[in-house]
């Protein structure tokens, strides 16, 4: 296992409002940020709603995306 620490925790299992999650993401997105969102465990409609907005914001800032595996290397 590889231990990975996150830098952007949006607390989506608690189902906060999309606007709140987006505000937190905007505040925390920087080169090297690791964003944690969950894909299981109940209603994920807010997580699904905020994800495209986060991706768009990151792209507008010139940020790209890689997998954790790519960051960890061989």
N, C-alpha and C positions, 0 to 999 in steps of 0.2 A: 504494500500500500504506500501511496505517496500522500503525505500530509500537506494540505493546501489551506491557507488562511484567506478568508475573504476580506475585501475592503469595502464592499457595498452590500449591506444587508438591509433588505427592504421589508423584512418581517411579514412577507406575504402569507404565511400560514395563519396569521392573525386577522387576515382580510382587511387591512387598512384601506382607506379610500385611494383610488387610482391617483388623484391629484397629490396626495401626501407622498405616495411611493415615487411619483415623478419628481417632486420637489427634492426628496432625499437623493434620488439618483443624480439629478442635476448638480447637487451640491458635492457629490462624491466621485463623479466620473473624471478620471485623470488617466494619463498613460500608465499602464500597468495595473489598473483596477481589475479586481475580480468580483464580478456581480453574482450574487446567489439568488436564484428564484427556484421555487419548488414546482414539481409537475405531478404530485400525487397528494392524497390525503384530504380529499373533500373538494369543495367548490373552488376552482382555480380561475373563475371568470375574470377576476380583477387582475390576476397575474397575466393572463392571456391578453387582457386589454392594455396593460402598461408596457408589455414587451416591445411592440413595434415603436412606441414612443421613445423608449430608452435607446433602441437601436438607431432611430433617426437622430436623436440628440447626439449620440456618440459619433455618428458619421459626420454631422455638422461640425463637430469639434476636430475632425480629422483623425479620429481614432479608428482602429481596425479591430478585428476579432480573430482570436485563435483559441484552440482548445487548450484545456489544462495539460493534456498530454504533450502538446507542442511546446508549452512553456517548460515542462519538466525535463524534456529532452530524453535521450536514450537511456 
